Amino acid sequence: MRLVVCSLEDWNEVWRRNQYLVDALLGADDALEVLFVEPPTDPLHTALHGQVPRPARGLRTVPGYGGRLRTLQPVKWLPRQLGPMTDAGLRSAVMRAVARLGWRDPVLWVNDPGYAELVAVTGWRALYDITDDWAVADRSPREHARLRAADAALLERCAEVVVCSVGLAARKGAVRDVVLVPNAVDSQRYRRPAPRPPDLPVGAVALYVGTLHEDRLDVDLVVATARRLAAAGATVALLGPNALSADNTARLDAEPGIRLLGSRPRDAVPAYLQHAHALIVPHVLDDFTDSLDPLKLYEYLAVRRPIVSTSVAGFRELRGQPGVAIADGAAFADAVAAAVGQWHAPLPPTALPEWSDRAREMRAVIDRLSGLQPAGRPR
C-alpha cells in the first residue's frame, strides 16, 4: 500500500492530527509506505517580507520508519494571483516525486485544498480529509473564492470524505456522504508525570497550547485576561508556533502579564500542561471555529487540570463537568482568575479516544479506496 498525504502541516517536532494518524498507520502495517507532502516554501513572499529565503527540503526519508516514510517540500515560485501555473507547479512536484519512488496509482489523501486539481490530473483514488472549514475562514475575496472552489471540487471528485468534527459532519454531510473521524490523544504520554519546565513563569499560570493565529485566538480577550490576572501576580502563557500578525505579536509582547513561550517538541508539551494552574481556550466564536475539533480538547482532558474556555465547539459540550468553566466576554477573565486562585487537585479521570483507535477508523476508509479501480491519468 502506497499513500500520498498532501498536508497543511510540516512533518516536524510539533505534531498535529496528520502526523499522529500517519505514525499510527505506519506502526500498524509494516507494508505501508507514505509520501507526506509538506506546505511549500515561498521564497518570493519571504524575500518581500525582509527575510532570507531558505531552500526547500525536497524529497527526504524520515528516520525511524525503516525507509517507509518520506516527506516532500516543494517550492511555490510564483504568487497565486498570477494564475493557475503556481498550483500546476506544485502538482508536478508531487507527481515527479511519486515517479521517482517508482510508485503506480497510490492512494491520495488531500488535507490541503490547494491540491484539489491533483485528483483530476492523476486519477488516483482519493480521500478528502477536512480538519478546518477554510471555505468560511476570514480571507480576502480572491482567496475566499479560491478556497470555496477547491472545497467544492474535492467534495465532488473524492471517493471518500473524512471530517474531524460534528460541526463539519453536519455542514459537509448536507452536500454528500462523509465519515466522521474525530481527533484523539496519546493519553499515557500526557499522564506520565514530568518535572516543571524551567521556563514556565513563576507563580500561577493560565496556559494556552496551540498555534497562535487570528483565525482562532481572540487577542483582545487574551490581553484583557492577562490584565485581570496581573493584580494577583498570575501570568498568561502561550505555548505554540506563532502565526499572528506582527502587530498582534507586538501587542502581546508589550503586556507584562503575557509570556510567549514559542513552540516545543511534542514530547515536551505534557510537562507544561501538567504544571499549569489552569488551561485556557480564549477562542473567537464564528463559523470557522465552530467547525473545529481541537486537539487541545483531548490533551487538556488527559492532564486533568482545570479548564476555562469560551463556548467553542468541543469545549462547550463540557459545560457542567467538574473543573470546567465555559464563559464568554468579560466573564472569561473572571473565570480564569477564579481557576488560578489556588492549586487544584487533579480532575477526575476521563476515558479518552487514542490515536490508535482513530488510525483504525482511517485505515478502514483507505482500504475501501484501495478496493476501487484507479481512474488512470487522463490524456
C-alpha positions in Angstrom: 0.0 0.0 0.0 1.3 3.4 -1.0 -0.2 6.6 0.4 0.4 10.2 -0.7 -0.7 12.7 2.0 -1.0 16.4 0.9 -0.8 18.1 4.3 -1.4 21.6 5.6 1.3 21.0 8.2 5.1 20.3 8.1 6.4 17.0 9.4 8.4 18.4 12.3 8.6 18.2 16.1 5.2 19.9 16.6 2.8 17.2 15.9 -0.8 17.7 14.7 -3.6 15.3 13.6 -1.9 14.2 10.3 1.4 13.2 12.0 -0.4 11.3 14.7 -2.6 9.4 12.2 0.3 8.6 9.8 2.6 7.5 12.6 -0.1 5.1 14.0 -0.9 3.8 10.5 2.8 3.1 9.8 3.1 1.4 13.2 0.2 -0.9 12.5 1.2 -2.0 8.9 4.8 -2.8 8.0 3.9 -2.9 4.3 2.6 0.7 4.2 4.7 3.4 2.6 3.8 7.1 2.9 4.8 10.2 1.0 4.0 13.2 3.3 3.8 16.4 1.2 4.5 19.4 3.4 3.5 23.0 2.7 5.8 24.6 0.1 8.5 27.1 0.7 7.6 30.6 -0.7 10.9 32.4 -1.5 9.3 35.4 -3.1 6.9 36.0 -0.2 9.8 35.5 2.3 12.0 38.0 0.5 9.3 40.6 0.2 8.9 40.5 4.0 12.6 41.2 4.5 13.7 37.7 5.4 16.2 35.4 3.8 14.5 32.6 1.8 15.6 29.1 2.8 16.0 26.3 0.3 13.2 23.7 0.1 14.0 20.4 1.8 12.8 18.5 -1.3 12.3 14.7 -1.0 13.8 13.1 2.1 13.4 10.0 4.2 12.2 10.4 7.8 14.3 8.2 10.3 12.6 5.7 12.5 10.3 4.1 10.0 12.6 1.8 8.1 12.5 4.0 5.0 8.7 3.8 4.7 8.1 7.5 5.4 9.3 10.2 3.0 8.5 13.8 3.1 8.4 16.2 0.2 8.6 20.0 0.5 8.1 21.6 -3.0 8.7 25.3 -3.9 6.0 27.8 -4.6 7.8 30.1 -7.1 5.0 32.5 -8.0 2.0 34.0 -6.2 -1.4 32.5 -7.0 -2.6 35.9 -8.2 -0.7 35.2 -11.4 -2.9 32.3 -12.3 -3.0 28.5 -12.3 0.6 28.0 -13.1 1.6 28.1 -9.4 -0.6 25.2 -8.4 0.3 23.3 -11.5 3.9 23.5 -10.5 3.2 22.1 -7.0 1.2 19.3 -8.6 4.0 18.5 -10.9 6.5 18.3 -8.0 4.3 15.7 -6.3 3.9 13.7 -9.4 7.6 13.7 -10.1 8.3 12.5 -6.5 5.9 9.7 -6.9 7.5 8.7 -10.2 11.0 8.9 -8.7 9.8 6.5 -5.9 8.6 4.1 -8.6 5.0 4.1 -7.3 2.0 3.5 -9.5 -1.6 4.5 -8.6 -1.1 5.4 -4.9 -4.0 6.4 -2.7 -4.2 10.2 -2.4 -5.1 11.8 1.0 -5.8 15.5 0.5 -5.8 17.7 3.5 -4.5 20.9 1.7 -7.3 22.2 -0.7 -4.6 23.6 -2.9 -4.1 20.1 -4.3 -7.7 19.8 -5.5 -6.7 19.5 -9.1 -4.3 16.7 -8.4 -7.3 14.4 -8.1 -8.4 15.2 -11.6 -5.0 15.3 -13.2 -3.8 11.9 -11.8 -6.9 9.9 -11.5 -5.6 8.5 -8.2 -8.1 7.1 -5.8 -8.6 10.0 -3.3 -10.0 11.0 0.1 -10.5 14.5 1.3 -9.7 14.9 5.0 -11.3 18.1 6.3 -9.8 19.4 9.5 -10.8 23.1 9.2 -13.5 24.6 7.1 -11.3 27.1 5.2 -14.3 27.9 3.0 -15.7 30.0 5.8 -12.5 31.5 7.2 -11.9 35.2 7.1 -9.9 35.7 3.9 -9.6 38.2 1.0 -12.4 37.9 -1.7 -9.9 36.3 -4.1 -8.6 33.8 -1.6 -12.1 33.1 -0.3 -13.3 32.3 -3.9 -10.3 30.0 -4.5 -10.8 28.1 -1.2 -14.5 27.6 -1.9 -13.9 26.4 -5.4 -11.3 23.9 -4.2 -13.5 22.6 -1.4 -16.4 22.1 -3.8 -14.2 20.3 -6.3 -12.8 17.9 -3.6 -16.3 17.2 -2.3 -17.4 16.3 -5.8 -14.3 14.3 -7.0 -13.1 12.4 -4.0 -14.5 8.9 -3.4 -14.3 9.4 0.3 -14.6 12.5 2.5 -13.4 12.4 6.2 -14.3 15.2 8.7 -12.9 15.6 12.2 -15.9 17.3 13.9 -19.6 17.1 14.4 -20.0 20.6 13.0 -18.2 19.6 9.8 -20.2 16.4 9.6 -23.4 18.4 9.6 -22.1 21.1 7.2 -20.4 18.9 4.6 -22.8 16.0 5.2 -25.6 18.2 3.7 -23.7 18.0 0.4 -22.6 14.4 0.3 -21.8 11.3 2.5 -18.9 11.9 4.9 -17.1 9.8 7.5 -16.6 11.3 11.0 -13.1 10.6 12.4 -12.5 12.9 15.3 -9.2 13.7 17.0 -7.7 11.8 19.9 -4.7 11.8 22.3 -1.9 9.6 23.4 -3.2 9.6 27.0 -0.3 7.7 28.5 2.2 10.3 27.3 0.2 13.2 28.7 -0.4 11.5 32.1 3.1 10.4 32.7 4.5 12.8 35.4 7.1 15.2 34.2 9.2 17.9 36.0 8.1 21.5 35.9 9.7 23.2 32.8 12.2 25.8 33.9 10.9 28.5 31.5 7.3 28.3 32.8 6.6 31.6 34.6 7.0 31.7 38.3 3.7 31.6 40.2 0.2 30.8 39.0 0.0 30.3 35.2 -3.0 30.2 32.9 -1.7 28.3 29.8 -2.9 28.1 26.2 -1.4 25.5 24.0 -1.8 25.6 20.2 -0.8 27.6 17.1 -1.3 31.3 17.7 -3.4 32.6 14.8 -6.1 35.2 14.4 -8.4 32.6 12.9 -8.7 31.1 16.4 -7.1 33.2 19.1 -9.1 36.2 20.5 -6.1 38.5 21.0 -8.3 41.2 22.8 -9.6 38.5 25.2 -6.0 37.3 25.9 -4.9 40.9 26.8 -8.0 41.5 29.0 -7.4 38.2 30.8 -3.7 39.0 31.4 -4.5 42.4 32.9 -7.2 40.8 35.1 -4.6 38.3 36.4 -1.8 40.7 36.8 -3.1 42.1 40.1 -2.8 38.6 41.6 0.7 38.0 40.2 -0.5 35.4 37.8 0.6 35.1 34.2 -1.0 34.1 30.8 1.5 31.8 28.9 1.0 31.0 25.2 2.8 27.8 24.0 2.9 27.1 20.3 4.0 28.3 16.9 3.3 32.0 16.3 1.3 32.7 13.1 0.0 36.0 14.4 0.4 39.3 12.5 3.4 41.5 13.6 1.0 44.0 15.1 -0.7 41.4 17.3 2.6 39.8 18.3 3.8 43.2 19.4 0.6 43.8 21.4 1.1 40.5 23.3 4.8 41.1 23.8 4.1 44.5 25.3 1.9 43.1 28.1 3.9 42.3 31.2 1.4 39.6 32.2 1.8 37.6 29.0 4.6 35.2 28.1 5.1 34.0 24.5 6.9 30.7 25.0 7.1 29.7 21.4 6.8 26.1 20.1 8.1 23.0 21.8 8.6 19.4 20.6 5.6 17.2 21.2 7.3 15.2 24.0 7.9 18.4 25.9 4.4 19.7 25.8 2.8 17.5 28.5 5.0 18.9 31.2 3.8 22.5 30.6 0.1 21.3 30.8 0.7 19.3 34.0 2.2 22.3 35.8 -0.3 25.0 34.8 -2.9 26.2 37.3 -5.5 26.4 34.6 -5.7 25.5 30.8 -7.4 28.2 28.8 -9.1 28.4 25.4 -9.7 32.1 24.5 -11.0 31.4 21.1 -13.1 33.6 18.8 -16.7 32.5 18.1 -17.5 32.2 14.4 -18.4 29.7 11.7 -14.7 28.8 11.3 -14.1 27.9 15.0 -17.4 26.1 15.1 -16.0 23.6 12.5 -13.1 22.6 14.8 -12.4 19.5 16.9 -9.5 21.0 18.8 -6.6 18.7 19.6 -6.2 20.6 22.8 -9.6 19.3 24.0 -8.2 15.8 24.4 -4.8 17.0 25.6 -6.3 19.2 28.3 -8.6 16.5 29.5 -5.7 14.0 29.6 -3.7 16.0 32.1 -6.7 16.6 34.3 -6.1 20.3 35.1 -8.9 22.9 35.4 -10.1 24.2 32.1 -11.6 27.6 31.1 -12.9 28.1 27.6 -15.1 30.3 25.5 -18.2 28.4 24.2 -16.5 27.0 21.2 -17.2 23.6 19.6 -15.9 20.7 21.6 -15.4 22.6 24.9 -18.9 23.9 25.2 -20.1 20.3 25.4 -18.2 20.0 28.7 -20.3 22.7 30.4 -21.3 21.5 33.9 -18.4 19.0 34.2 -16.3 19.3 37.4 -13.3 21.6 36.9 -14.6 23.1 33.6 -15.8 26.7 33.2 -17.4 27.9 29.9 -17.5 31.7 29.8 -17.5 34.4 27.1 -16.7 38.1 27.1 -15.8 39.8 30.4 -16.8 36.6 32.3 -14.0 34.7 30.7 -11.2 36.7 32.6 -13.2 36.4 35.8 -13.4 32.6 35.4 -9.7 32.3 34.7 -8.9 34.4 37.7 -11.0 32.1 39.9 -9.3 29.0 38.4 -5.8 30.2 39.1 -6.6 31.5 42.6 -5.2 28.3 44.1 -3.7 25.0 43.0 -6.4 22.4 42.4 -6.2 18.7 42.8 -6.3 16.7 39.6 -9.7 16.4 38.0 -11.5 13.0 37.8 -10.0 10.7 35.1 -11.8 10.7 31.8 -11.8 7.8 29.2 -10.4 9.3 26.0 -10.0 8.0 22.5 -6.5 7.1 21.5 -4.8 7.8 18.2 -4.5 4.1 17.5 -8.3 3.9 17.6 -8.6 6.8 15.1 -5.9 5.2 12.8 -8.1 2.1 12.6 -11.0 4.2 11.5 -9.0 6.0 8.9 -7.5 2.7 7.7 -11.0 1.4 7.0 -11.6 4.4 4.7 -8.2 3.8 3.0 -9.0 0.2 2.5 -12.3 1.0 0.8 -10.4 3.3 -1.6 -7.8 0.6 -2.2 -10.6 -1.7 -3.5 -11.6 0.8 -6.2 -10.2 0.7 -9.7 -7.8 3.6 -10.3 -9.2 6.0 -12.9 -5.8 6.3 -14.5 -4.1 9.5 -15.6 -6.2 11.4 -18.2 -4.5 12.3 -21.5 
